[in-house]
Amino acid sequence: MIEKSEARKLAFARRKDAFGSIDMAPAQNALAEVLDHYPDAVVSGYMPIRTEIDPLPVMRDRAKQTRVGVPVIDGQDLPLRFQDWTPKTEMVTGPFGAQIPRSGAFLVPEVLIVPLVAFDGAGSRLGYGGGYYDRTLEILRGQGRAIAIGFAFSAQQADLLPREATDQRLDAIVTEAGVQWFGTEGLGIA
C-alpha cells in the first residue's frame, strides 16, 4: 500500500484535473438532496480553497432553513470549531487561506460536509494531513451521532487509502457521479 504523502500527491493531481473539466452542478444538486434527508439538522460546510469542489450554492440554500456553520482552526492538534455562517457573513482570511467569519456565535453541527483530497470505496478519507476533521468527528460522534458527508469529484476516488487508527470514516460521499453510502443509507441523527 502507498504512503499517505504519495497518495495525497496523486490525489491532488487528479483533483486539479477534475476541477478544470467537470461541471460541479450535478454534485451540488446531489448534495442538496442528501441534506434534504436532514431538514432540521445544523450543518457545517466549508469555504472552498484551491481546487476543492464548491459547496457554497448548497450552503446558501440551506442557510434559508436552518443554521449553517463553517470550520475554524484554533490551533495545531485541536479539534475544529464551527462558526455561524450566512451568505451575508463578513469573512476574513484564516489559517491555510480559508475564509472564516469575522465574528459570530459557534454551533455544534449534526451533519458535516467534509472536504477531502481523496476517498476510497470503504469510506476512508484522505485530508490535508493535520487531522482536524478526524479529531473533530471523533469528539462529535462520542457525543451522539454526527454524519460526515464527503464532497468531492469522482476522480478523487482511490483504490484503497492508507489508514491509521485515528482516521474517521465518512458516512457518505457525494460526487457528480452520485451518492455512495458507507453503512446504513440515510443515517438518522440521534
C-alpha positions in Angstrom: 0.0 0.0 0.0 1.3 3.5 -0.8 2.1 6.1 2.0 -0.3 8.9 2.7 2.1 11.5 1.3 2.3 9.7 -2.0 -1.5 9.1 -2.0 -2.0 12.9 -1.4 0.3 13.9 -4.3 -1.5 11.6 -6.7 -4.9 12.8 -5.5 -4.1 16.5 -5.7 -3.2 16.0 -9.4 -6.5 14.1 -10.1 -8.5 16.8 -8.2 -6.8 19.6 -10.2 -7.6 17.9 -13.5 -11.3 17.4 -12.4 -11.6 21.0 -11.1 -10.9 22.4 -14.5 -13.0 20.0 -16.5 -16.1 18.7 -14.5 -19.4 20.6 -14.1 -20.0 20.9 -10.3 -23.8 21.4 -10.6 -24.7 17.6 -10.6 -22.6 17.1 -7.4 -24.1 20.2 -5.8 -27.7 19.0 -6.7 -26.9 15.6 -5.2 -25.5 17.2 -2.0 -28.7 19.3 -1.6 -30.8 16.1 -2.0 -28.8 14.3 0.7 -29.2 17.3 3.1 -32.9 17.2 2.4 -32.9 14.0 4.5 -32.0 16.1 7.5 -34.3 19.2 7.2 -33.8 20.5 10.8 -30.1 19.5 11.3 -27.4 22.0 11.9 -25.0 21.7 9.0 -21.3 22.6 8.7 -20.0 23.3 5.2 -16.7 24.8 4.2 -15.2 27.7 2.3 -13.5 26.1 -0.7 -9.8 26.6 -1.2 -7.6 25.8 -4.2 -9.3 23.1 -6.3 -11.9 21.9 -3.8 -15.3 21.3 -5.1 -17.6 24.2 -4.2 -20.4 23.6 -1.7 -21.4 27.3 -1.4 -24.6 27.2 -3.5 -25.9 24.4 -1.3 -24.9 26.2 1.8 -26.6 29.4 0.7 -29.9 27.5 0.1 -29.5 25.6 3.4 -29.0 28.8 5.4 -32.5 29.8 4.5 -34.0 27.0 6.6 -31.5 26.2 9.4 -28.2 27.1 10.9 -25.0 26.6 8.8 -21.5 26.8 10.1 -18.0 26.8 8.7 -14.9 25.3 10.3 -12.4 27.5 12.3 -9.0 26.2 13.2 -8.0 27.4 16.7 -4.5 25.8 16.7 -2.5 22.7 15.8 -3.7 19.4 17.3 -7.0 21.0 18.3 -10.4 20.0 17.0 -12.3 22.3 14.7 -14.9 24.7 16.0 -17.8 25.8 13.7 -18.9 29.4 13.5 -22.3 30.6 12.3 -22.3 31.5 8.6 -24.8 33.1 6.2 -24.3 34.5 2.7 -24.1 37.9 4.4 -21.4 37.0 7.0 -18.3 39.2 6.8 -15.4 36.9 6.2 -11.7 37.2 6.8 -8.7 35.0 5.9 -8.0 32.3 8.4 -5.3 29.6 8.7 -4.4 27.8 5.4 -6.1 30.6 3.4 -9.7 29.6 4.1 -12.2 32.3 4.8 -13.7 32.3 8.3 -16.4 34.6 9.8 -15.0 37.8 11.4 -17.4 37.3 14.3 -20.4 35.3 15.4 -21.6 32.5 17.6 -20.3 29.0 17.5 -22.5 26.0 16.8 -22.3 22.2 17.0 -23.1 20.6 13.7 -25.1 17.4 13.3 -24.2 16.9 9.6 -20.8 17.9 8.3 -20.0 18.5 4.6 -16.3 17.4 4.6 -13.7 18.5 2.1 -11.0 16.0 1.2 -8.1 15.2 -1.1 -9.1 11.5 -1.8 -11.6 8.9 -0.7 -12.0 5.2 -1.3 -14.9 2.7 -1.6 -14.7 1.8 2.1 -15.4 5.3 3.2 -11.9 6.2 4.1 -10.9 9.9 3.6 -7.6 11.5 3.0 -7.4 15.1 4.1 -4.5 17.6 4.2 -2.7 15.8 7.0 -3.5 18.0 10.0 -6.0 15.5 11.5 -8.5 18.3 12.2 -11.6 16.6 10.9 -10.6 13.2 12.4 -10.3 14.8 15.9 -13.5 16.7 15.5 -15.5 13.7 14.2 -14.3 11.5 17.0 -15.5 14.1 19.6 -18.8 14.7 17.9 -19.5 11.0 17.4 -18.7 10.4 21.0 -21.3 13.0 22.0 -24.0 11.5 19.8 -24.4 11.0 16.1 -22.6 13.2 13.6 -23.0 12.5 9.9 -19.9 13.0 7.8 -20.6 13.6 4.2 -17.6 13.8 1.9 -17.9 16.1 -1.0 -15.6 15.6 -4.0 -15.1 14.9 -7.6 -15.4 11.3 -8.6 -11.8 11.5 -9.9 -10.7 11.8 -6.3 -11.6 8.2 -5.6 -8.6 5.9 -4.9 -8.5 2.1 -5.0 -7.5 1.8 -1.3 -6.2 4.5 1.0 -3.7 4.0 3.8 -5.5 4.2 7.2 -4.4 4.9 10.8 -6.4 4.0 13.9 -7.3 7.7 14.4 -8.8 8.1 10.9 -12.6 8.6 10.9 -14.6 7.1 8.1 -17.2 9.0 6.1 -20.9 8.1 6.3 -21.4 9.0 2.6 -19.6 10.5 -0.3 -21.3 12.9 -2.8 -19.7 13.4 -6.3 -21.0 14.4 -9.7 -21.5 10.6 -10.3 -23.9 10.3 -7.4 -24.1 9.4 -3.7 -22.4 6.4 -2.1 -23.4 5.4 1.5 -21.0 3.5 3.7 -23.0 1.5 6.2 -26.7 2.4 6.7 -28.1 4.5 3.9 -29.8 7.7 5.0 -28.5 7.6 8.6 -30.7 9.3 11.1 -29.5 11.7 13.7 -29.7 10.7 17.3 
